[in-house]
Amino acid sequence: DKYGATILDDIRNSSDFTIECKGITQGKAEMIMEKVRYQDPIEDAVAFLIANGLGNKQIIKITKAYGEESVPLIKSNPYRLVYDIDGIGFKTADKVAMSLGYDMDDPNRIEALMLDRYKTIAFGQGDSFISRSQLIESIRPSELERAEIAIDALIEHGELIEDEARLYHYTQYESE
């Protein structure tokens, strides 16, 4: 309480920062601060991911894929987990995003939701493609405009491929 919630950042960002705690010698306090200053970024990532409710298998996959950049990459766009990490769906990414203060209307959120819906419909039926209208039918009428924008963005980014009236996930299109 004496140093506040930012104490770890304060220690890491200032070599002049000192702490005084009853029962801890100054030498021991300096040793603790050195450990904090030079903590492994993977350890930081694991702590961050645990705090955001991710499980061990998910944490291993994320840190293997993103390495030391795990925390900054996820903070910049937690919905990238849906695209990059096999086995992490929209619900998990959305839970992380909401804990980080992302808005319900964030375009990254809508795109990830549409990709998740696409995968659920197409892969759930064992199909390699679905029609754009099938995907649109899964959306509430009030969400239609944002859904269309998100689908177009997914196509523009190459995540989905539109061929005639069919939508393919890029991995399925290449194998067709």
Legacy VTK file of the C-alpha trace (Angstrom):
# vtk DataFile Version 3.0
C-alpha trace
ASCII
DATASET POLYDATA
POINTS 176 float
0.000 0.000 0.000
2.833 2.377 0.800
4.148 2.382 -2.800
0.918 1.784 -4.721
-0.125 -0.491 -7.550
2.606 0.792 -9.862
5.510 -0.309 -7.676
6.788 -2.961 -10.111
6.797 -0.504 -12.995
8.452 2.112 -10.777
11.234 -0.329 -9.853
11.736 -1.410 -13.489
11.744 2.135 -14.882
13.994 3.842 -12.359
17.367 2.618 -11.206
17.203 5.270 -8.438
13.964 3.912 -6.978
14.377 2.512 -3.471
12.053 0.768 -1.081
12.053 0.568 2.665
10.181 -2.241 4.350
10.126 -3.027 8.022
11.966 -6.293 8.634
13.895 -6.272 5.313
17.456 -5.021 5.195
18.424 -2.485 2.539
20.707 -5.107 0.949
17.843 -7.599 0.684
15.552 -4.870 -0.707
18.119 -4.023 -3.388
18.462 -7.697 -4.295
14.669 -7.974 -4.691
14.596 -4.841 -6.858
17.350 -6.233 -9.086
15.312 -9.419 -9.579
12.257 -7.345 -10.503
14.264 -5.152 -12.900
15.666 -8.132 -14.768
12.700 -10.470 -14.677
12.334 -12.616 -17.753
9.708 -11.210 -20.160
8.289 -14.718 -20.569
7.619 -14.800 -16.823
5.828 -11.454 -17.195
3.792 -12.898 -20.054
2.830 -15.973 -18.053
1.730 -13.815 -15.101
-0.265 -11.542 -17.443
-1.954 -14.471 -19.163
-2.813 -16.205 -15.889
-4.268 -12.943 -14.586
-6.450 -12.836 -17.695
-7.839 -16.312 -17.087
-5.944 -18.353 -19.650
-5.051 -21.981 -18.994
-1.677 -23.695 -19.104
-2.030 -25.131 -22.630
-3.136 -21.765 -23.971
-0.259 -19.994 -22.230
2.260 -22.432 -23.693
0.868 -21.931 -27.204
0.840 -18.134 -26.860
4.340 -17.794 -25.437
5.662 -20.239 -28.020
4.095 -18.203 -30.834
4.754 -14.675 -29.548
7.731 -15.154 -27.218
8.888 -12.042 -25.384
6.394 -9.956 -27.349
3.383 -11.796 -25.883
2.169 -9.013 -23.603
2.586 -6.054 -25.988
1.063 -7.986 -28.899
-1.954 -9.076 -26.894
-2.443 -5.637 -25.359
-2.330 -4.054 -28.825
-4.995 -6.448 -30.169
-6.182 -9.372 -28.032
-8.399 -10.547 -30.884
-5.290 -11.608 -32.809
-5.391 -14.718 -30.610
-8.352 -15.951 -32.701
-6.228 -15.762 -35.860
-2.814 -16.777 -34.550
-3.325 -19.408 -31.856
-4.968 -22.711 -32.678
-7.552 -23.611 -30.054
-8.263 -20.068 -28.875
-11.637 -18.824 -30.002
-13.567 -15.623 -29.866
-14.914 -16.098 -26.333
-11.431 -16.412 -24.837
-10.012 -13.496 -26.821
-13.060 -11.387 -25.958
-12.663 -12.143 -22.257
-9.054 -10.930 -22.417
-10.076 -7.855 -24.429
-12.841 -6.912 -21.994
-10.429 -7.209 -19.055
-8.097 -4.834 -20.930
-10.906 -2.306 -21.427
-11.643 -2.849 -25.104
-14.943 -1.495 -26.399
-17.766 -3.793 -27.495
-17.831 -1.934 -30.830
-14.109 -2.280 -31.553
-13.685 -3.212 -35.238
-11.136 -5.911 -34.287
-13.804 -7.461 -32.067
-16.416 -7.541 -34.808
-13.927 -9.039 -37.293
-12.890 -11.756 -34.834
-16.536 -12.492 -34.090
-17.308 -12.846 -37.801
-14.312 -15.132 -38.321
-15.422 -17.249 -35.364
-18.954 -17.442 -36.763
-17.569 -18.403 -40.171
-15.482 -21.212 -38.671
-18.374 -22.446 -36.533
-20.740 -22.638 -39.499
-18.374 -23.925 -42.186
-16.202 -26.261 -40.182
-19.127 -27.393 -38.027
-20.862 -28.639 -41.185
-17.640 -30.119 -42.541
-17.704 -27.716 -45.486
-14.757 -25.957 -47.070
-16.870 -22.881 -47.837
-20.176 -21.206 -47.060
-22.118 -18.554 -48.879
-21.862 -14.965 -47.745
-25.620 -15.032 -47.146
-25.233 -18.000 -44.751
-22.798 -15.976 -42.682
-24.998 -12.882 -42.772
-28.040 -14.925 -41.686
-26.222 -15.741 -38.434
-26.178 -12.042 -37.476
-28.865 -9.997 -35.746
-30.398 -7.416 -38.082
-29.103 -4.579 -35.877
-25.524 -5.824 -36.425
-25.779 -6.229 -40.196
-23.877 -3.124 -41.283
-20.929 -3.746 -38.960
-20.911 -7.441 -39.924
-20.683 -6.575 -43.644
-17.777 -4.196 -42.933
-16.034 -6.892 -40.872
-16.480 -9.530 -43.586
-15.052 -7.136 -46.175
-12.078 -6.465 -43.865
-11.473 -10.200 -43.403
-11.460 -10.594 -47.181
-9.152 -7.599 -47.595
-6.701 -9.044 -45.019
-6.772 -12.425 -46.780
-8.283 -14.323 -43.857
-11.366 -15.129 -45.949
-11.420 -15.496 -49.703
-14.537 -14.694 -51.691
-14.861 -16.660 -54.916
-18.141 -15.995 -56.704
-20.681 -16.080 -53.865
-18.613 -18.462 -51.727
-16.513 -17.602 -48.712
-13.503 -19.781 -47.985
-11.089 -19.668 -45.108
-7.693 -19.122 -46.709
-6.482 -22.546 -45.545
-9.445 -24.269 -47.203
-9.232 -22.268 -50.413
-5.610 -23.231 -50.943
-6.452 -26.911 -50.514
-9.494 -26.870 -52.839
LINES 1 177
176 0 1 2 3 4 5 6 7 8 9 10 11 12 13 14 15 16 17 18 19 20 21 22 23 24 25 26 27 28 29 30 31 32 33 34 35 36 37 38 39 40 41 42 43 44 45 46 47 48 49 50 51 52 53 54 55 56 57 58 59 60 61 62 63 64 65 66 67 68 69 70 71 72 73 74 75 76 77 78 79 80 81 82 83 84 85 86 87 88 89 90 91 92 93 94 95 96 97 98 99 100 101 102 103 104 105 106 107 108 109 110 111 112 113 114 115 116 117 118 119 120 121 122 123 124 125 126 127 128 129 130 131 132 133 134 135 136 137 138 139 140 141 142 143 144 145 146 147 148 149 150 151 152 153 154 155 156 157 158 159 160 161 162 163 164 165 166 167 168 169 170 171 172 173 174 175
